[in-house]
Amino acid sequence: MNGKMQVHGHYNGLKTTLLFALMWGVIMLIWWATGGQRSTLSIYIVIGLITTFGSYWFSDKLAIASMGAREVSEQEAPEIYAIVRELSATAGKPMPRIYIAPTASPNAFATGRNERHAAVCCTQGILQILNRRELRGVLGHELMHVYNHDILTSAIASAMATVITYLGYSLMYFGGGSRDRDNNSGAFGLIGVLLSAILAPIGASLIQMAISRTREFDADEDGSRLTGDPEALASALNKISYGAQTTPMRKTAATQSVSSMMIANPFSAQGFSKLFSTHPPTDERIARLMQMAQEMRGMPVQQSPYSTQVGY
């Protein structure tokens, strides 16, 4: 590929916009239920924005510190540097900093508030199980998260989820504001408790999960166009998913805060927990990538050789 790669939009971008609209709709609904007071909405929005700005502005430092990763030189990781330099040049973007995290669970993530303050981190586990071609596919995926401004998207979603959660709490603690005092309705108070204790936090989490999943599909597609090799990423995802299941990452507050950034769910997702996964099912991602590979070669779409190998 010659020249700069054009970063383009997808129908998934439209889905993300609609999901943001849905999230704002939930915020407005709960705000109305709490009495519709302008000061109440302003307080929660300010809380969400301040929290999100801090996590967004310092996203690279926070994520890297959470994983205990360290920056490596080109002498220490020549293969990663060579791949990232090539892909960054193809995309016409600055080269990010390179980090390695000391964990055996295979994974990778990218972070940073923009292209000039970006970092790519690989775990030691992923470097042990992937060949060069597969690693190139993974790094292409991670670079596209930065180029598609997914860190900002995730930060906005986090802010909205925070506002929804706090508005829900206000229903529980203040009984629905002035509307509840005027109507003195026990039924409305019960609805407020349900919204605050169950529906609001769960709804906010589900919307965040949906937004994250659309971003993963976008990064899969754009990363594969950047590398010109969708099959490499499909093969890598197959290995990473198996490795993450057999050697899951230790779940702590620190690793949970970074998990949504990773290329695959780092924890062992079973049963009901899959509903709240920030990542799409691996077999679905692999099937899309294999279809993309067939289309790029102008061949009929066939069954993915990887989809039956992953226990999802």
ABEGO torsion letter per residue (X at the ends): XBEBBBBBBBAAAAAAAAAAAAAAAAAAAAAAAAGGBAAAAAAAAAAAAAAAAAAAAAAAAAAAAAAGBBBBBAAABAAAAAAAAAAAAAAGBBBBBBBBBBBABBBBBBBEABAAABBBBBBAAAAAABBAAAAAAAAAAAAAAAAAGAAAAAAAAAAAAAAAAAAAAAAAAAGGEAAAAAAGBAAAAAAAAAAAAAAAAAAAAAAAAAAAAAAAAAAAAAAAAAAGBAAAAAAAAAAAAAAAAABBBBBBAAAAAAAAABABBABBBBEAAAAABABBBAAAAAAAAAAAAAAAAGBBBBBBAAAAABBX
